[in-house]
Amino acid sequence: MEFIPTFASDSVAKLNVRGVQLFVHLGYTEAERAQKQEVLADIELYFSKEPLATKTDQLKDTICYHTLIVDLRNFVGQKHFAMVEKLSADIFDFLSQKLGSSSKIRLSITKTHPPVDGLLGGVEYSKWSF
């Protein structure tokens, strides 16, 4: 079932930014955090009003996902996290502050290669606003 947040308007627009590769100091032990690990971020942005770019075809009238990704990489690049839940919460707060109240967010963070024998699909934590 697809997540669709509630807005006061009749329609909702969504921008998916999938598979954003981030390298983060993440792990329960210091040894695990010593080396950056790959995580993937899937970001869904929901808008109660379509971006003006649907009419103007101009980058200035929408969210530049390139800039968003660069800023996100800079944000997490020097931090250390023991838990994927904390990483997700910090990224969610960062996105919320950056995007303001005009959009709602669904974020999933996948730790692609946790050091657990036989765990082949990674570990995912999701958070969203209503």
Secondary structure by P-SEA (a helix, b strand, c coil): cbbbbbccccbbbbbbbcccccccccccccccccbbbbbbbbbbbbbcccccccccccccccccaaaaaaaaaaaccccccccaaaaaaaaaaaaaaaacccccbbbbbbccccccccccccbbbbbbcc
